[in-house]
Amino acid sequence: MNKETIQKDIDDLIDIRTDFYDFLDANIPKEKSGFVYDFSSNPTLDAKSVYELFHKLDYRARKLRGYLVKTYDLKA
């Protein structure tokens, strides 16, 4: 595993995380402070869309973790 591959995976992870938060921002209102999602209105989200975004994020994170554990002989 080389540095460029790891950097690309980290960049992809950050992009996917941004997509996930963009989805939340578009579908869940925030409290007056503007920092915390307001779940009190109990919005209905498209579960399939949430899962697809989370799965991409989770997959990339697990892939990256596997590289790091293997490369640095970390405990899994």
C-alpha positions as semicolon CSV with decimal commas, in nm:
position;residue;x (nm);y (nm);z (nm)
1;M;0,000;0,000;0,000
2;N;0,152;0,328;-0,102
3;K;0,098;0,679;0,028
4;E;-0,090;0,793;-0,283
5;T;-0,345;0,511;-0,256
6;I;-0,405;0,581;0,112
7;Q;-0,440;0,954;0,044
8;K;-0,694;0,884;-0,233
9;D;-0,896;0,661;0,000
10;I;-0,890;0,928;0,270
11;D;-1,003;1,190;0,016
12;D;-1,283;0,957;-0,100
13;L;-1,388;0,901;0,261
14;I;-1,408;1,277;0,320
15;D;-1,609;1,325;-0,002
16;I;-1,856;1,053;0,099
17;R;-1,886;1,203;0,448
18;T;-1,963;1,540;0,288
19;D;-2,232;1,377;0,070
20;F;-2,384;1,218;0,381
21;Y;-2,402;1,552;0,566
22;D;-2,534;1,727;0,255
23;F;-2,815;1,472;0,247
24;L;-2,895;1,531;0,613
25;D;-2,882;1,908;0,565
26;A;-3,127;1,884;0,276
27;N;-3,370;1,662;0,464
28;I;-3,358;1,752;0,834
29;P;-3,410;2,102;0,969
30;K;-3,167;2,241;1,224
31;E;-3,240;2,398;1,558
32;K;-3,228;2,777;1,586
33;S;-2,857;2,764;1,670
34;G;-2,797;2,624;1,322
35;F;-2,557;2,357;1,447
36;V;-2,778;2,075;1,574
37;Y;-3,031;1,877;1,371
38;D;-3,386;1,918;1,497
39;F;-3,532;1,570;1,510
40;S;-3,834;1,686;1,710
41;S;-4,038;1,733;1,395
42;N;-3,973;1,364;1,327
43;P;-3,896;1,395;0,955
44;T;-3,941;1,093;0,738
45;L;-3,624;1,005;0,552
46;D;-3,585;0,772;0,260
47;A;-3,427;0,475;0,438
48;K;-3,275;0,338;0,117
49;S;-3,094;0,667;0,048
50;V;-2,966;0,686;0,406
51;Y;-2,843;0,327;0,389
52;E;-2,671;0,377;0,053
53;L;-2,482;0,681;0,180
54;F;-2,392;0,515;0,510
55;H;-2,281;0,195;0,337
56;K;-2,041;0,390;0,112
57;L;-1,899;0,569;0,414
58;D;-1,869;0,253;0,621
59;Y;-1,714;0,051;0,336
60;R;-1,447;0,312;0,269
61;A;-1,365;0,344;0,640
62;R;-1,336;-0,035;0,683
63;K;-1,120;-0,061;0,371
64;L;-0,888;0,210;0,498
65;R;-0,876;0,053;0,843
66;G;-0,776;-0,278;0,686
67;Y;-0,484;-0,113;0,508
68;L;-0,366;0,055;0,825
69;V;-0,401;-0,253;1,044
70;K;-0,210;-0,464;0,792
71;T;0,056;-0,201;0,719
72;Y;0,128;-0,106;1,079
73;D;0,055;-0,446;1,234
74;L;-0,216;-0,300;1,455
75;K;-0,458;-0,514;1,651
76;A;-0,784;-0,554;1,457
